[in-house]
Amino acid sequence: MPSTPLDRHLVVGAGPVGRHVAELLAARGSSVTVVTRSGRDAGIPGVRHVALDASDADALSRLSEGSDVLYNCANPGDYTQWERVWPPLAASMLTAAGHSGAVYAITGNLYPYGPVDGPMTGDLPDAATDHKGMLRARLWADALAAHRAGRVRAVEVRSSDFMGPGVGGNGHVSRVVPAASRGRSVTMMGRTDLPHTFTDVQDAARTLVAAAEDPGAHGRTWHTPSNAPRSQAQALTDVLASVGLPPVRVRSLRGPGLAAAGLFSPLLRELRELIYQWERPYVLDDSAARARFGIEPTPWDEVCRRTARG
């Protein structure tokens, strides 16, 4: 059973998940510090903001003293620089969690699994062969090794593609909503007619907090409770319908077209390695987390309305 809520929280990153984690904790009266490079005030009442390079292990360790939970909600902005940015950043957070004794709660994704046949369950091996999936798998493996050695208490919550408020360009659906809302046709990655799980970003935050505060949940990964899968095209159509707008034409970027676009876009070259996520059904099994934490996903209609409104 979950323990008494922990009250001192250090959140690294103020992207979609980090912001919602901070809002959730502050709303219940917990002490929350958010760390970003700029230290910009995100406008969350009761939250302290600190400017810090979180890859500086000594500085982050000093700041983490007295924290009950350290949340890794970092989201390195340049997708093409993950191999350079992530290793020292993750190592620093792991060091800080060990120094402070804080629970280390990691915002994860599904990349470590690589291509799969059938729904993704938490007991699947991390078998990615692309460099981004292998990187994320290695970061979790490092945290899990430290957990098993008794140096930290670590847990990772993995989500599928985000929808919901504040996701913007971080979501495959939300990034095309502005154009679609003006009635323009849009282009989406891979096939747009296959079942795909989408995760509400606030549900990811709720699950991360619940997993951090449940000692029996530590030492493994959990999947954020998410709504039944929809195709990309259907998800976008549902988002538009939620605010009274008609569907738009949806084009697919795949095969030779994606290869050609990658010649001019470093981002698309990176995404091409992950195209398997959009060329076959991509379905998340969240039954373990639902049973453990008693969390149900936000109703789909509400997810769509919040996505439409940004």
matplotlib code that plots the C-alpha trace (Angstrom):
import matplotlib.pyplot as plt

x = [0.0, 1.2, 3.0, 2.3, 2.9, 6.4, 6.5, 9.8, 10.2, 12.8, 11.6, 14.3, 12.7, 9.6, 8.4, 5.0, 5.5, 7.6, 5.2, 2.2, 4.1, 5.0, 1.3, 0.0, 2.3, 2.0, -1.8, -1.8, 0.6, 3.9, 7.2, 8.3, 11.5, 11.7, 15.2, 15.8, 18.7, 17.0, 15.2, 12.2, 9.1, 6.5, 3.7, 2.8, 1.7, 3.8, 6.6, 10.2, 12.3, 16.1, 18.4, 20.9, 22.7, 21.3, 24.3, 26.5, 26.4, 28.0, 25.5, 22.5, 23.6, 23.8, 20.4, 18.9, 19.8, 16.6, 14.5, 12.2, 11.8, 13.9, 11.8, 13.7, 11.3, 14.1, 13.3, 16.5, 15.2, 17.4, 16.4, 19.6, 21.8, 20.5, 23.7, 25.7, 23.2, 21.5, 24.4, 25.9, 22.4, 21.1, 24.3, 24.1, 20.5, 21.4, 24.4, 22.2, 19.5, 22.2, 23.6, 20.3, 18.6, 15.7, 13.5, 14.6, 11.4, 12.1, 9.9, 10.4, 9.1, 8.6, 11.8, 13.7, 11.5, 12.2, 9.9, 7.4, 4.6, 1.6, 0.8, 3.7, 3.8, 6.1, 7.9, 9.1, 12.9, 14.5, 15.6, 15.9, 18.5, 18.2, 20.5, 17.8, 16.1, 19.4, 20.3, 17.1, 17.4, 20.9, 19.8, 17.2, 19.6, 22.0, 19.3, 18.1, 21.6, 22.0, 18.6, 19.5, 22.8, 21.0, 22.5, 19.1, 15.4, 14.5, 11.3, 10.5, 7.1, 6.8, 4.2, 3.2, 2.9, 1.6, -1.6, -3.2, -2.4, 1.0, 2.3, 2.7, 5.4, 6.3, 3.3, 2.7, -1.0, -0.7, 2.0, -0.5, -3.5, -2.8, -2.8, -5.7, -7.7, -7.5, -8.8, -5.4, -4.3, -1.6, 1.2, 1.8, 4.6, 4.2, 0.8, -2.1, -4.7, -3.1, -4.1, -1.7, -1.8, -1.8, -1.1, -2.5, 0.4, -1.4, -2.0, 1.8, 2.4, -0.2, 1.3, 4.9, 4.0, 2.0, 4.9, 7.5, 5.4, 4.8, 7.9, 6.5, 6.5, 10.2, 12.8, 10.7, 9.0, 5.3, 3.1, 0.9, -2.8, -3.9, -7.1, -7.8, -5.7, -6.8, -5.2, -3.4, -6.0, -8.8, -7.1, -6.8, -10.3, -11.5, -9.5, -11.1, -14.6, -14.2, -14.2, -16.7, -14.3, -14.5, -11.9, -9.1, -7.0, -4.2, -1.2, 1.4, 5.2, 6.9, 9.2, 11.0, 9.3, 10.6, 14.1, 14.1, 12.8, 15.5, 18.2, 17.1, 16.0, 18.2, 15.1, 13.4, 16.6, 16.4, 12.7, 13.3, 15.0, 11.8, 9.4, 8.6, 6.4, 4.1, 4.3, 2.6, 0.1, 1.7, -0.3, 0.4, -0.7, -1.3, -3.1, -0.4, -0.3, -4.1, -4.2, -1.3, -2.2, -5.9, -5.4, -7.8, -7.0, -8.6, -11.7, -10.9, -13.3, -11.6, -8.1, -9.2, -10.6, -7.5, -5.3, -7.4, -7.0, -3.3]
y = [0.0, 3.6, 5.2, 8.6, 11.3, 12.7, 16.5, 17.8, 17.4, 18.4, 18.4, 18.6, 20.0, 22.2, 20.6, 19.0, 16.4, 18.4, 21.3, 19.0, 17.2, 20.5, 21.7, 18.5, 18.5, 22.2, 22.0, 19.5, 21.7, 20.0, 21.8, 21.9, 23.2, 23.1, 23.1, 24.5, 26.1, 29.5, 29.3, 31.0, 31.2, 29.0, 30.7, 27.8, 29.2, 28.0, 26.6, 27.7, 27.9, 27.6, 28.2, 25.3, 23.1, 19.8, 17.9, 19.5, 16.6, 18.6, 21.5, 19.3, 17.1, 20.2, 21.4, 17.9, 17.8, 17.3, 16.2, 13.2, 12.7, 13.7, 13.7, 13.3, 15.2, 16.5, 16.9, 17.9, 20.2, 19.3, 15.8, 15.4, 15.9, 13.3, 11.2, 14.2, 15.7, 12.7, 10.6, 13.4, 14.7, 11.3, 10.4, 13.7, 13.0, 9.5, 10.8, 13.5, 10.9, 8.7, 11.7, 12.9, 9.6, 10.9, 8.5, 8.8, 8.9, 8.8, 10.0, 7.3, 6.4, 3.3, 3.6, 0.9, -1.9, -1.4, -2.9, -5.2, -7.6, -7.3, -5.0, -3.7, -5.0, -4.0, -7.4, -7.0, -6.9, -3.6, -4.8, -1.6, -1.6, 2.1, 4.5, 6.5, 3.4, 1.9, 5.2, 5.3, 1.6, 2.2, 5.1, 2.9, 0.0, 2.3, 3.4, -0.1, -1.4, 1.4, 0.5, -3.2, -2.3, -0.3, 3.0, 4.6, 3.9, 4.1, 3.8, 4.6, 5.4, 4.9, 6.6, 6.6, 9.7, 12.6, 14.5, 17.1, 20.6, 22.1, 19.3, 21.4, 20.2, 17.4, 15.4, 13.9, 14.9, 18.2, 19.5, 19.4, 20.7, 24.4, 23.9, 21.4, 23.9, 26.3, 23.7, 22.9, 19.4, 18.0, 15.4, 12.8, 10.1, 6.7, 5.0, 7.0, 4.1, 1.8, 1.5, 3.6, 4.4, 8.1, 9.1, 12.2, 14.2, 14.9, 11.1, 10.6, 13.1, 11.5, 8.1, 9.3, 10.8, 7.7, 5.4, 7.6, 7.5, 3.7, 1.9, -1.4, 0.0, 0.8, -1.1, -1.6, 0.2, 1.1, 2.1, 5.2, 4.3, 5.4, 5.4, 2.7, 3.0, 5.1, 5.7, 9.0, 10.2, 9.2, 10.9, 14.1, 14.0, 13.4, 16.4, 18.7, 17.3, 18.1, 21.8, 21.6, 21.5, 19.3, 16.7, 17.6, 15.6, 13.7, 12.8, 10.1, 10.7, 7.4, 5.4, 7.3, 10.6, 10.4, 9.5, 12.5, 14.9, 13.6, 14.9, 18.4, 17.9, 16.5, 15.9, 13.8, 11.8, 11.0, 10.2, 7.8, 5.4, 5.2, 4.9, 1.3, 2.9, 4.2, 1.2, -1.4, -1.3, 0.3, -0.5, 0.0, -2.5, -0.5, -3.1, -3.4, 0.3, 0.5, -2.3, -1.0, 2.7, 2.7, 5.3, 5.4, 7.5, 10.9, 10.4, 10.6, 13.4, 15.5, 14.6, 15.8, 19.1, 19.9, 19.0, 21.2, 24.2, 23.6]
z = [0.0, -0.6, 2.2, 3.8, 1.1, 1.0, 1.3, -0.1, -3.9, -6.4, -10.0, -12.7, -15.8, -16.5, -19.7, -20.1, -17.4, -15.0, -14.9, -14.2, -11.5, -9.8, -10.1, -8.6, -5.7, -5.0, -5.1, -2.2, -0.2, -0.7, -0.8, -4.5, -6.2, -10.0, -11.5, -15.0, -16.8, -16.9, -13.6, -15.3, -13.1, -14.7, -12.8, -10.5, -7.1, -4.2, -6.4, -6.0, -9.2, -9.3, -12.2, -12.4, -14.9, -13.7, -15.3, -12.6, -10.1, -7.2, -7.5, -7.9, -5.0, -2.8, -3.9, -3.4, 0.3, 2.4, -0.6, -0.3, -4.0, -7.0, -10.2, -13.5, -15.8, -18.0, -21.7, -23.6, -26.3, -29.2, -30.2, -32.2, -29.2, -26.9, -27.0, -25.8, -23.3, -21.6, -20.1, -17.9, -17.0, -15.9, -14.1, -12.2, -11.1, -10.1, -8.0, -6.4, -5.5, -3.9, -2.0, -0.6, -0.1, -2.2, -4.2, -7.9, -10.0, -13.8, -16.6, -19.2, -22.7, -24.7, -26.8, -24.8, -26.0, -29.7, -32.3, -30.7, -31.7, -29.5, -26.6, -24.5, -21.0, -18.2, -18.2, -21.8, -22.2, -23.2, -26.7, -28.7, -31.6, -32.5, -30.8, -29.0, -27.7, -26.6, -24.8, -22.8, -22.0, -20.7, -18.5, -16.8, -16.5, -14.6, -12.2, -11.7, -11.0, -8.4, -6.9, -6.6, -5.0, -2.4, -3.4, -4.5, -4.6, -8.3, -10.3, -13.9, -15.4, -19.1, -21.3, -25.0, -27.1, -25.1, -25.6, -23.3, -22.1, -22.7, -24.9, -28.1, -30.4, -28.0, -29.3, -32.7, -32.6, -30.8, -33.1, -36.1, -34.2, -34.9, -38.7, -38.6, -36.5, -39.4, -41.8, -43.4, -44.4, -42.2, -42.5, -39.8, -39.4, -40.9, -41.3, -39.9, -39.8, -37.2, -33.5, -31.4, -27.7, -26.7, -23.1, -21.3, -19.9, -16.6, -16.2, -16.6, -13.8, -11.5, -12.1, -11.5, -8.2, -7.1, -8.1, -6.2, -3.0, -3.1, -1.7, -3.1, -6.6, -6.6, -8.6, -11.8, -14.6, -14.8, -17.7, -17.4, -17.5, -21.0, -23.1, -25.6, -28.8, -31.7, -35.1, -35.6, -38.0, -35.7, -32.7, -34.6, -35.9, -32.3, -31.1, -33.7, -33.1, -29.3, -30.1, -33.0, -35.9, -39.0, -39.9, -42.3, -44.8, -43.2, -45.3, -44.4, -44.3, -44.8, -47.0, -49.8, -48.8, -45.3, -46.5, -48.8, -46.1, -43.8, -46.2, -45.2, -41.6, -38.8, -36.7, -39.4, -39.8, -36.1, -36.3, -39.2, -36.8, -34.8, -37.7, -36.6, -33.9, -36.7, -39.2, -37.0, -34.1, -31.1, -28.0, -24.3, -21.6, -18.5, -16.4, -13.8, -12.9, -12.9, -10.4, -8.2, -8.0, -8.7, -11.4, -14.4, -17.5, -18.0, -20.2, -23.9, -24.6, -22.0, -23.3, -26.7, -25.5, -23.5, -26.5, -28.8, -26.4, -26.0]

ax = plt.figure().add_subplot(projection="3d")
ax.plot(x, y, z, "-o")
ax.set_aspect("equal")
plt.show()
